């Protein structure tokens, strides 16, 4: 068998997100059971919707569903990017810094109340490029210098937050570009462009994940990197690719935050990271890699956003809300990984 | 030219050698500090930038260096920084310090005392300790702004704006910190004086823009027309609330109040998207904290001579509304007003009085 054949054989066998398991089920005719097994997160989401709807009818009103989707748009973009890194078994902690950096870069380069710059769409390109560059640098340091991604990205978190603070012009720049702010304000069928953008990105990311080498080899790296290396795949390239995607999308999240608030803020990324990671895990994307995917993570985002919305809608005690969130995360993750508990996976 | 410079330098040096010991004899009591140490929560906010600016004017005016220590609101980080400065030997140093939470205040002032340094604190003092009863040789003063007054005045402005009747929703910062608690006490006082105004819901927004926006969005869906106003405990959450209202074309129709008076919020008040915000004198905050620390460290002021009202006080603040916002936006602080000599005439001239019992 040539190197190429070996490569094709191994990666295709490994690359299915539900590798092995799904194939076996298909052959033995247990599709229904398989779907049920991986449907834990969706079941959790639906159960939550039912509970909240029974507590307050207003919960399922069109206005509230719009509110949920608007609030989910930015976390969804973060979670999509994060998924590419998590399925490889790595982690990217730099998100809050990268989003803050992109946010402040955008808001001082687009027409604003503090600086004289007005690059228009160019500002978006610069901010996205910054996110992409930081992500690629994360990946390069991790893959080629063989430093743990946890440490590399932790350092990059601090570096990018520091850069954002340096760029901050002492006053929060108000964004004066009407078209840009309009992304969050102008509604089509009740939803802003941000929601449509998040949905479109999810679609593209799903295609990349399932239909391209970048996506499929990503899963294989997470499942068994040694095997993929043995197959002659240049693993490092795919690692850098995943981090670059994550950095770029996190930068985009920072940009979208600027559109939502209409003001640049060097701490805009605060509070994006852990909900982003939690969303992926709730949706069934494992931190150990090899399992899950973009759609899973999106369900996780909806679980978290719906939960927060529902707690406000039903008038839950605000002091209890964090605790309730924690309980739901544990329950949702238990539900979504229940079928894995007997497998010989190492939990760490 | 060069020669002239050298000669004059030599003359100056010679004079210094002869006169130095004599001059030093008189001033032996206390050496003037060469550095003022300033601790801030973050450098990424307008308020803290203005605090730094104020302290910088004081440092410039006495020829001292200002060293700024940023913690990202992490008390442990400030603790390590203070420990490092004091470990290098810092007797008689001047510290204008921000305790990241009330849990750290006592530890900071006691460390300063152990190191023989002097410290003023900003914002966070636990209810049960004061500069005159804790590390009283080192802790000069605690300087803050009246959150009760902020809550009350914003609350009354909201009451007037909704015609004295209707439901409002409250965005709270964090459950456990003095400004958050004070602003709530003030709001409740306003509600008791404006019985037609009722609080529909209170949520914790952690001072953040995005959280303020998400919560307000949910309120709009939950309460619809019932929501007549939003009371946000700071400008960040108020910005988020305005953004959420704007999405539904309600900005300016549902009044929003904040607290801090940052320039972006002043602009929203001017445009009518926001109702009011308590503008605190942030430059003054940094300047007075730095100047008092310097005054004691340099021997211009004796801690023992200070009254309690001089050691735990509020600084002036003004409610920003549409009526006065233009003047606020065009006002440029004059560095001369923040020089040490200007402040020294009376450090407490812009004090709003001693911090009362029961608000921290």
Contacts between the chains, C-beta under 8 A, distances in Angstrom:
chain1	res1	chain2	res2	distance
A	56	B	222	7.7
A	58	B	221	7.0
A	58	B	222	5.8
A	61	B	221	6.5
A	63	B	220	7.2
A	63	B	221	4.3
A	63	B	224	7.5
A	64	B	218	7.2
A	64	B	221	3.8
A	64	B	222	7.1
A	66	B	221	7.4
A	67	B	217	4.3
A	67	B	218	5.5
A	67	B	220	7.1
A	67	B	221	4.5
A	70	B	217	6.2
A	70	B	247	7.0
A	71	B	213	8.0
A	71	B	214	4.6
A	71	B	217	6.2
A	71	B	218	7.8
A	74	B	210	7.6
A	100	B	44	7.9
A	113	B	264	7.5
A	113	B	267	7.0
A	161	B	72	7.7
A	164	B	44	6.7
A	165	B	42	7.4
A	165	B	43	5.0
A	165	B	44	4.6
A	165	B	70	7.8
A	168	B	43	7.3
A	168	B	44	5.1
A	168	B	49	7.8
A	170	B	46	6.4
A	170	B	49	4.2
A	170	B	50	7.9
A	171	B	46	5.0
A	171	B	49	7.5
A	171	B	262	7.5
A	171	B	263	5.1
A	171	B	264	7.1
A	172	B	46	6.0
A	172	B	262	6.6
A	172	B	263	7.4
A	172	B	264	4.6
A	173	B	264	8.0
A	174	B	264	5.3
A	174	B	267	6.1
A	184	B	243	7.5
A	184	B	247	6.8
A	185	B	246	6.2
A	185	B	247	6.1
A	187	B	247	7.6
A	192	B	247	7.0
A	257	B	209	8.0
A	257	B	210	6.4
A	260	B	210	7.4
A	260	B	213	6.3
A	260	B	243	5.8
A	261	B	209	5.0
A	261	B	210	7.3
A	261	B	213	6.7
A	261	B	239	5.8
A	261	B	240	6.4
A	261	B	243	4.9
A	262	B	239	7.9
A	262	B	243	6.0
A	262	B	246	7.6
A	263	B	209	7.5
A	263	B	239	5.9
A	263	B	264	5.3
A	265	B	44	7.7
A	265	B	209	6.4
A	266	B	44	3.7
A	267	B	42	6.9
A	267	B	44	5.1
A	267	B	45	7.4
A	268	B	209	7.4
A	268	B	210	7.6
A	270	B	208	6.5
A	271	B	206	7.5
A	271	B	208	6.2
A	271	B	210	6.5
A	271	B	211	6.9
A	308	B	214	6.9
A	308	B	218	7.9
A	309	B	214	7.8
A	309	B	218	5.0
A	312	B	201	7.3
A	312	B	203	6.0
A	312	B	215	6.0
A	312	B	218	4.4
A	312	B	219	7.1
A	312	B	222	7.0
A	313	B	218	6.2
A	313	B	221	7.5
A	313	B	222	5.3
A	315	B	201	6.5
A	318	B	172	7.3
A	318	B	175	8.0
A	318	B	202	6.3
A	318	B	203	5.1
A	318	B	204	4.7
A	319	B	175	6.0
A	319	B	204	7.5
A	321	B	204	7.4
